[in-house]
Amino acid sequence: MKTTVVPAQITTVEDRIAGSFTFIQIVLLIIPLILSTAVYVAVPPHSGLSSVKVIVTVLLFSAFGALAIRIRGKLVLDWLVILLRFSFRPHIYVFTKSDITGREVEKIESIKATRKSHLKIKVERSAITPLSLGEQSKINILFDNPSLSYRFEMAKKGGIDVSLTSKKN
């Protein structure tokens, strides 16, 4: 028994329905027919011919006929959709350094006490979590306390070490 391999591009092949017209081209050519019939019946004189109806019908057929034309294997409608998507997409991207949405912000993870009444704060980078009012007031009390001195040092890998020591009189 003879076997054949079906190529992967079989899904991209468009079916030709009538001659060299695809389904989308036939739909694009039927839409002005339906719209022109609606204009012929709805616009006064009802079911009568007038110059306005002829102009609208010619414009509809020419516009949809132009959309059904193939250029380089694609419909003009497809090219128009690509062009509109590109034109409505943002073209200028602004980077603001003060914007905190995409940045890692440091938060206090744990506090460890050492022998010399020396506090060391371990800092881990994570997303921003706003401090509650109670936490803010505790931090303000620590920094406003005259008996404590604090020191900031740059750690490895971009971290920061905060040291609090008690001043001896």
BATISE-164820 format. One record per residue (C-alpha): residue in three letters; x, y, z. Coordinates in Angstrom, 3 decimals. Example, Ala and Ser with C-alpha at 12.3 -4.5 7.8 and 13.67 -1.06 7.14 Angstrom:
! residues 2
res:ALA, px:12.300, py:-4.500, pz:7.800
res:SER, px:13.670, py:-1.060, pz:7.140
//
This chain:
! residues 169
res:MET, px:0.000, py:0.000, pz:0.000
res:LYS, px:1.338, py:3.385, pz:-0.993
res:THR, px:1.391, py:6.193, pz:1.626
res:THR, px:1.792, py:9.908, pz:1.058
res:VAL, px:2.696, py:12.703, pz:3.424
res:VAL, px:0.186, py:15.530, pz:3.737
res:PRO, px:2.045, py:18.858, pz:3.881
res:ALA, px:1.554, py:21.148, pz:6.876
res:GLN, px:0.569, py:24.034, pz:4.600
res:ILE, px:-2.724, py:22.339, pz:3.696
res:THR, px:-4.573, py:24.574, pz:6.191
res:THR, px:-3.422, py:27.754, pz:4.480
res:VAL, px:-4.857, py:26.813, pz:1.098
res:GLU, px:-8.004, py:28.799, pz:0.344
res:ASP, px:-10.887, py:27.031, pz:-1.335
res:ARG, px:-11.941, py:28.462, pz:-4.665
res:ILE, px:-15.725, py:28.447, pz:-4.923
res:ALA, px:-16.552, py:30.037, pz:-8.257
res:GLY, px:-13.714, py:30.374, pz:-10.737
res:SER, px:-10.854, py:32.072, pz:-8.929
res:PHE, px:-13.089, py:33.649, pz:-6.265
res:THR, px:-12.801, py:32.598, pz:-2.633
res:PHE, px:-15.641, py:32.617, pz:-0.126
res:ILE, px:-14.614, py:35.999, pz:1.322
res:GLN, px:-14.493, py:37.583, pz:-2.141
res:ILE, px:-17.987, py:36.290, pz:-2.934
res:VAL, px:-19.296, py:37.659, pz:0.372
res:LEU, px:-17.653, py:41.022, pz:-0.375
res:LEU, px:-19.424, py:41.092, pz:-3.741
res:ILE, px:-22.822, py:40.060, pz:-2.298
res:ILE, px:-22.851, py:42.692, pz:0.494
res:PRO, px:-23.312, py:45.685, pz:-1.884
res:LEU, px:-26.080, py:43.792, pz:-3.661
res:ILE, px:-27.995, py:43.419, pz:-0.372
res:LEU, px:-27.276, py:47.013, pz:0.698
res:SER, px:-28.302, py:48.404, pz:-2.693
res:THR, px:-31.564, py:46.464, pz:-2.532
res:ALA, px:-32.239, py:47.923, pz:0.924
res:VAL, px:-31.522, py:51.451, pz:-0.375
res:TYR, px:-33.757, py:50.865, pz:-3.426
res:VAL, px:-36.683, py:49.815, pz:-1.222
res:ALA, px:-36.218, py:52.200, pz:1.739
res:VAL, px:-35.324, py:55.557, pz:0.148
res:PRO, px:-38.167, py:57.542, pz:-1.472
res:PRO, px:-39.517, py:57.093, pz:-4.127
res:HIS, px:-40.012, py:53.574, pz:-2.779
res:SER, px:-39.205, py:50.882, pz:-5.355
res:GLY, px:-38.510, py:53.589, pz:-7.897
res:LEU, px:-35.321, py:54.633, pz:-9.629
res:SER, px:-33.641, py:57.948, pz:-8.792
res:SER, px:-30.202, py:59.435, pz:-9.349
res:VAL, px:-29.321, py:59.292, pz:-5.614
res:LYS, px:-30.023, py:55.556, pz:-5.520
res:VAL, px:-27.887, py:54.955, pz:-8.613
res:ILE, px:-24.974, py:56.948, pz:-7.157
res:VAL, px:-25.163, py:55.080, pz:-3.809
res:THR, px:-25.343, py:51.727, pz:-5.610
res:VAL, px:-22.346, py:52.521, pz:-7.818
res:LEU, px:-20.331, py:53.696, pz:-4.806
res:LEU, px:-21.195, py:50.549, pz:-2.828
res:PHE, px:-20.263, py:48.220, pz:-5.693
res:SER, px:-17.013, py:50.055, pz:-6.416
res:ALA, px:-15.936, py:50.182, pz:-2.750
res:PHE, px:-16.663, py:46.517, pz:-2.003
res:GLY, px:-15.314, py:45.483, pz:-5.405
res:ALA, px:-12.047, py:47.245, pz:-4.607
res:LEU, px:-11.870, py:45.425, pz:-1.249
res:ALA, px:-12.289, py:42.065, pz:-3.038
res:ILE, px:-9.260, py:42.551, pz:-5.340
res:ARG, px:-6.183, py:40.406, pz:-4.702
res:ILE, px:-2.747, py:42.028, pz:-4.477
res:ARG, px:0.255, py:39.732, pz:-3.930
res:GLY, px:-2.009, py:36.893, pz:-2.846
res:LYS, px:-3.923, py:38.897, pz:-0.222
res:LEU, px:-7.189, py:40.752, pz:-0.440
res:VAL, px:-7.164, py:44.541, pz:-0.260
res:LEU, px:-9.421, py:44.098, pz:2.780
res:ASP, px:-6.629, py:42.151, pz:4.542
res:TRP, px:-4.079, py:44.832, pz:3.642
res:LEU, px:-6.457, py:47.507, pz:4.966
res:VAL, px:-6.922, py:45.631, pz:8.268
res:ILE, px:-3.127, py:45.314, pz:8.644
res:LEU, px:-2.649, py:49.023, pz:7.924
res:LEU, px:-5.368, py:50.063, pz:10.397
res:ARG, px:-3.971, py:47.824, pz:13.156
res:PHE, px:-0.539, py:49.335, pz:12.629
res:SER, px:-1.809, py:52.913, pz:12.622
res:PHE, px:-3.851, py:52.483, pz:15.821
res:ARG, px:-0.972, py:50.841, pz:17.683
res:PRO, px:1.119, py:53.144, pz:19.910
res:HIS, px:4.337, py:54.212, pz:18.190
res:ILE, px:6.094, py:56.081, pz:21.001
res:TYR, px:6.987, py:54.291, pz:24.201
res:VAL, px:7.879, py:56.552, pz:27.122
res:PHE, px:10.053, py:55.227, pz:29.922
res:THR, px:9.777, py:57.123, pz:33.169
res:LYS, px:12.342, py:56.272, pz:35.781
res:SER, px:10.091, py:57.394, pz:38.612
res:ASP, px:7.280, py:55.030, pz:37.580
res:ILE, px:7.047, py:52.116, pz:40.034
res:THR, px:4.881, py:49.737, pz:38.041
res:GLY, px:7.615, py:47.560, pz:36.558
res:ARG, px:10.287, py:47.949, pz:39.229
res:GLU, px:11.357, py:45.843, pz:42.165
res:VAL, px:11.072, py:47.663, pz:45.464
res:GLU, px:12.726, py:46.678, pz:48.691
res:LYS, px:10.723, py:45.583, pz:51.714
res:ILE, px:11.737, py:44.664, pz:55.238
res:GLU, px:11.723, py:40.880, pz:55.708
res:SER, px:13.040, py:40.190, pz:59.190
res:ILE, px:14.963, py:41.837, pz:62.016
res:LYS, px:17.835, py:40.003, pz:63.756
res:ALA, px:19.484, py:41.202, pz:66.980
res:THR, px:23.220, py:40.795, pz:67.532
res:ARG, px:25.407, py:40.910, pz:70.692
res:LYS, px:26.348, py:44.582, pz:70.638
res:SER, px:22.723, py:45.791, pz:70.758
res:HIS, px:23.157, py:46.197, pz:67.054
res:LEU, px:20.092, py:45.638, pz:64.857
res:LYS, px:20.524, py:44.395, pz:61.325
res:ILE, px:17.654, py:44.503, pz:58.849
res:LYS, px:17.613, py:41.976, pz:56.031
res:VAL, px:16.076, py:43.417, pz:52.878
res:GLU, px:14.594, py:41.393, pz:50.032
res:ARG, px:13.486, py:42.781, pz:46.692
res:SER, px:9.826, py:42.231, pz:45.965
res:ALA, px:6.715, py:44.006, pz:44.741
res:ILE, px:5.558, py:47.186, pz:46.475
res:THR, px:3.406, py:46.677, pz:49.518
res:PRO, px:2.253, py:49.918, pz:51.108
res:LEU, px:2.942, py:50.220, pz:54.822
res:SER, px:0.055, py:50.570, pz:57.194
res:LEU, px:-0.255, py:53.677, pz:59.318
res:GLY, px:0.940, py:51.790, pz:62.418
res:GLU, px:4.065, py:50.516, pz:60.623
res:GLN, px:4.824, py:53.998, pz:59.341
res:SER, px:4.553, py:55.458, pz:62.833
res:LYS, px:6.876, py:52.737, pz:64.275
res:ILE, px:9.509, py:53.502, pz:61.627
res:ASN, px:9.190, py:57.240, pz:62.284
res:ILE, px:9.663, py:56.646, pz:66.040
res:LEU, px:12.810, py:54.607, pz:65.343
res:PHE, px:14.343, py:57.320, pz:63.144
res:ASP, px:13.322, py:60.149, pz:65.474
res:ASN, px:14.809, py:58.455, pz:68.561
res:PRO, px:17.961, py:60.451, pz:69.558
res:SER, px:19.505, py:57.455, pz:71.369
res:LEU, px:19.722, py:55.437, pz:68.121
res:SER, px:21.978, py:56.013, pz:65.178
res:TYR, px:21.431, py:54.390, pz:61.832
res:ARG, px:23.657, py:53.677, pz:58.881
res:PHE, px:22.853, py:52.598, pz:55.311
res:GLU, px:25.356, py:50.426, pz:53.393
res:MET, px:25.197, py:49.032, pz:49.912
res:ALA, px:25.156, py:45.229, pz:49.971
res:LYS, px:26.006, py:42.708, pz:47.277
res:LYS, px:23.670, py:42.233, pz:44.336
res:GLY, px:22.162, py:45.702, pz:44.649
res:GLY, px:20.786, py:45.262, pz:48.165
res:ILE, px:21.001, py:47.711, pz:51.051
res:ASP, px:21.901, py:47.030, pz:54.694
res:VAL, px:20.441, py:49.261, pz:57.406
res:SER, px:22.228, py:49.238, pz:60.766
res:LEU, px:20.684, py:50.689, pz:63.946
res:THR, px:22.965, py:51.120, pz:66.975
res:SER, px:22.248, py:52.601, pz:70.357
res:LYS, px:24.375, py:55.603, pz:71.358
res:LYS, px:26.095, py:55.309, pz:74.732
res:ASN, px:26.453, py:58.581, pz:76.690
//
